[in-house]
Amino acid sequence: MGLDLTGRSVLVTGASAGIGAALAEGFAERGATVGICARREDRLRKVLTACQAHSPESRMWGVDLADLDGIETFAHRANAELGGIDVLVNNAGMPKRRKVLALSEGDIDNVMALNYRSPVRLILALLPGMLERSRADGFTRRIVNVSSIAGRLSPPGEAAYSASKAALTAFSEALAGELWQEPVDVHVVFPGVIDTELFELPDNDPHLASDMERLPPAAVVDAVLDQMESGKFESYVPEWLADIVTGKARDAQGFMEGAAAYLREQEEKAARS
Ligand SMILES: NC(=O)c1ccc[n+]([C@@H]2O[C@H](COP(=O)([O-])OP(=O)(O)OC[C@H]3O[C@@H](n4cnc5c(N)ncnc54)[C@H](OP(=O)(O)O)[C@@H]3O)[C@@H](O)[C@H]2O)c1
């Protein structure tokens, strides 16, 4: 069974679907009381029912996390109703598959608000209490930030999304360094292509890497639980993506040439079909 979270509370954002729903159920299966939030309450209710089968005290909140002014109030409410959050999972996010020349300022602001500024606001609101409780009771609390391989590789056609995930990644790295000697651990997970509704959402260009294998959300759940058990700061899903990131750091010029060629190839393929 691995990680035992019996009696602990976990807040998972963006848990009405996809990776967040799978994470919520994974935490509930391991005994945690799960708090889930997203905008679509009908979808959240189904996830909540699955969580409550393992963990009856689990609860949900319908909330729009792109409304940054509401986040602090929501964070304090969730914290109070869960009796103090032990694990914060910043998973809610939106794609933005659009080339730079077609991006509006609104596109950039929206994706940055949800993917970067909202998790940061949740962290700012919840971290002081997490630190205080961890220093008092010796239990290491956790912050798990769901980034994306795009935050490391910046694929063409996803500049705004990649920038938002790179910002979340950089924030997480600096935070983890600041907290290294403290009893709150920070983890970042970098999913590659996971089979969720993210690729069907309107207002996005078609996904360029459409021929890449889509892994199930459970693969991210396994990676996150493994990270929390082992204390690893970062993980990639699938793991071999780490080699691409290392290769890019070693040869940025070669990587850029490869990325440009891949874009051309995918566009030609799309034009033919
Ligand atoms: N799928 C992939 O291949 C992949 C790869 C790398 C990283 N990721 C990241 O993984 C995370 C989860 O994505 P997913 O693939 O599971 O996508 P998804 O199936 O579209 O789920 C996104 C979740 O975020 C919630 N959400 C979206 N906008 C929100 C808002 N304004 N306020 C509150 N909740 C909001 C959605 O719920 P509502 O619509 O009900 O609000 C949903 O629960 C995201 O951060 C994404 O960037 C995914």
PDBQT file of the ligand as one rigid body, heavy atoms in Angstrom, charges set to zero:
ROOT
HETATM    1  N1  LIG A 301      -2.752  16.193 -19.471  1.00  0.00    +0.000 N 
HETATM    2  C1  LIG A 301      -1.471  16.413 -19.680  1.00  0.00    +0.000 C 
HETATM    3  O1  LIG A 301      -0.877  15.849 -20.622  1.00  0.00    +0.000 OA
HETATM    4  C2  LIG A 301      -0.703  17.319 -18.791  1.00  0.00    +0.000 A 
HETATM    5  C3  LIG A 301       0.674  17.430 -19.048  1.00  0.00    +0.000 A 
HETATM    6  C4  LIG A 301       1.437  18.262 -18.243  1.00  0.00    +0.000 A 
HETATM    7  C5  LIG A 301       0.853  18.961 -17.207  1.00  0.00    +0.000 A 
HETATM    8  N2  LIG A 301      -0.491  18.849 -16.985  1.00  0.00    +0.000 N 
HETATM    9  C6  LIG A 301      -1.056  19.634 -15.903  1.00  0.00    +0.000 C 
HETATM   10  O2  LIG A 301      -1.810  18.801 -15.062  1.00  0.00    +0.000 OA
HETATM   11  C7  LIG A 301      -2.825  19.568 -14.419  1.00  0.00    +0.000 C 
HETATM   12  C8  LIG A 301      -4.157  18.857 -14.562  1.00  0.00    +0.000 C 
HETATM   13  O3  LIG A 301      -4.492  18.827 -15.940  1.00  0.00    +0.000 OA
HETATM   14  P1  LIG A 301      -5.352  17.669 -16.606  1.00  0.00    +0.000 P 
HETATM   15  O4  LIG A 301      -4.568  17.132 -17.714  1.00  0.00    +0.000 OA
HETATM   16  O5  LIG A 301      -5.899  16.767 -15.578  1.00  0.00    +0.000 OA
HETATM   17  O6  LIG A 301      -6.493  18.562 -17.279  1.00  0.00    +0.000 OA
HETATM   18  P2  LIG A 301      -8.085  18.571 -17.131  1.00  0.00    +0.000 P 
HETATM   19  O7  LIG A 301      -8.613  17.187 -17.242  1.00  0.00    +0.000 OA
HETATM   20  O8  LIG A 301      -8.541  19.621 -18.070  1.00  0.00    +0.000 OA
HETATM   21  O9  LIG A 301      -8.305  19.043 -15.627  1.00  0.00    +0.000 OA
HETATM   22  C9  LIG A 301      -8.043  20.358 -15.222  1.00  0.00    +0.000 C 
HETATM   23  C10 LIG A 301      -8.640  20.564 -13.853  1.00  0.00    +0.000 C 
HETATM   24  O10 LIG A 301      -8.420  21.932 -13.481  1.00  0.00    +0.000 OA
HETATM   25  C11 LIG A 301      -9.673  22.511 -13.133  1.00  0.00    +0.000 C 
HETATM   26  N3  LIG A 301      -9.724  23.924 -13.475  1.00  0.00    +0.000 N 
HETATM   27  C12 LIG A 301      -9.559  24.494 -14.695  1.00  0.00    +0.000 A 
HETATM   28  N4  LIG A 301      -9.752  25.815 -14.616  1.00  0.00    +0.000 NA
HETATM   29  C13 LIG A 301     -10.059  26.078 -13.301  1.00  0.00    +0.000 A 
HETATM   30  C14 LIG A 301     -10.376  27.257 -12.588  1.00  0.00    +0.000 A 
HETATM   31  N5  LIG A 301     -10.431  28.463 -13.191  1.00  0.00    +0.000 N 
HETATM   32  N6  LIG A 301     -10.643  27.177 -11.263  1.00  0.00    +0.000 NA
HETATM   33  C15 LIG A 301     -10.599  25.966 -10.639  1.00  0.00    +0.000 A 
HETATM   34  N7  LIG A 301     -10.293  24.815 -11.257  1.00  0.00    +0.000 NA
HETATM   35  C16 LIG A 301     -10.027  24.884 -12.567  1.00  0.00    +0.000 A 
HETATM   36  C17 LIG A 301     -10.689  21.739 -13.973  1.00  0.00    +0.000 C 
HETATM   37  O11 LIG A 301     -11.970  21.787 -13.351  1.00  0.00    +0.000 OA
HETATM   38  P3  LIG A 301     -13.195  22.740 -13.780  1.00  0.00    +0.000 P 
HETATM   39  O12 LIG A 301     -13.176  22.848 -15.267  1.00  0.00    +0.000 OA
HETATM   40  O13 LIG A 301     -14.367  22.005 -13.232  1.00  0.00    +0.000 OA
HETATM   41  O14 LIG A 301     -12.950  24.029 -13.091  1.00  0.00    +0.000 OA
HETATM   42  C18 LIG A 301     -10.137  20.325 -13.857  1.00  0.00    +0.000 C 
HETATM   43  O15 LIG A 301     -10.552  19.741 -12.642  1.00  0.00    +0.000 OA
HETATM   44  C19 LIG A 301      -2.780  20.948 -15.066  1.00  0.00    +0.000 C 
HETATM   45  O16 LIG A 301      -2.060  21.836 -14.243  1.00  0.00    +0.000 OA
HETATM   46  C20 LIG A 301      -2.024  20.699 -16.357  1.00  0.00    +0.000 C 
HETATM   47  O17 LIG A 301      -1.374  21.844 -16.819  1.00  0.00    +0.000 OA
HETATM   48  C21 LIG A 301      -1.270  18.044 -17.753  1.00  0.00    +0.000 A 
ENDROOT
TORSDOF 0
